[in-house]
Amino acid sequence: VDIDWEYPEATDRHGRPEDYANFPLFLARLKSILQSMGRQAEISFTIPASLWYLQHFDLVNLQKSVEFFNVMCYDLYGAW
């Protein structure tokens, strides 16, 4: 299962402050439900390469419920 949420808590993307705390809870609950059903599923989610949006992810708690992150490192541009 791969979750692509662009982007929790980011107000310019209709996020809410409680997204930061609720996203890890959601993933933990999803993992628990899948395990209780006897499902052998990997859970992952996308994270942005941009620090502006990445700051809205509680990576310490999120990593406890997933097997890996998918870094969205496409469409990057800048003056470099």
C-alpha positions in Angstrom: 0.0 0.0 0.0 1.5 3.3 -1.0 0.0 6.5 0.4 0.6 9.7 -1.6 -0.6 12.7 0.5 0.4 16.0 -0.9 0.9 17.5 1.7 -0.2 17.1 5.3 -0.4 20.3 7.4 0.7 22.5 4.4 -1.8 25.4 4.5 -1.2 26.2 0.8 -2.5 22.7 0.0 -5.5 22.7 2.3 -3.7 21.0 5.1 -4.6 21.3 8.8 -2.3 21.6 11.9 -3.6 18.3 13.3 -2.4 16.5 10.1 1.2 16.3 11.6 0.0 14.2 14.6 -2.8 12.3 12.8 -0.8 10.9 9.8 1.4 8.7 12.0 -1.7 7.5 13.9 -3.5 6.7 10.6 -0.5 4.6 9.3 -0.2 2.8 12.6 -3.9 1.9 12.6 -3.7 0.8 8.9 -0.8 -1.4 9.7 -2.6 -2.9 12.7 -5.8 -3.6 10.7 -3.8 -5.3 7.9 -2.0 -7.4 10.4 -5.2 -8.4 12.2 -6.6 -9.5 8.8 -3.6 -11.7 8.3 -2.4 -9.6 5.4 1.2 -9.5 4.5 1.4 -6.0 3.1 4.1 -3.4 2.8 3.2 0.1 3.6 5.0 3.1 2.2 4.3 6.7 1.5 5.7 9.5 -0.6 7.7 12.3 0.9 8.7 15.5 -0.9 12.3 16.4 -1.7 11.5 20.0 -0.8 12.2 20.9 2.9 9.3 23.4 2.7 6.8 20.4 2.5 8.9 17.8 4.3 8.8 19.8 7.5 5.1 18.8 7.8 5.9 15.1 8.1 6.6 13.6 11.5 9.3 11.2 10.1 10.4 9.9 13.5 6.9 8.5 14.2 5.9 7.7 10.6 8.9 5.4 10.0 7.6 3.1 12.7 4.7 2.0 10.6 6.2 1.8 7.1 8.7 -0.3 5.3 10.1 2.5 3.1 9.5 6.1 1.9 9.2 7.0 -1.8 11.0 10.3 -2.3 9.4 12.5 -4.9 12.5 14.0 -6.5 11.2 14.8 -9.9 10.3 18.3 -11.2 13.0 19.9 -9.1 14.3 23.2 -10.5 16.3 26.1 -9.3 19.0 28.6 -9.9 21.8 26.1 -9.3 
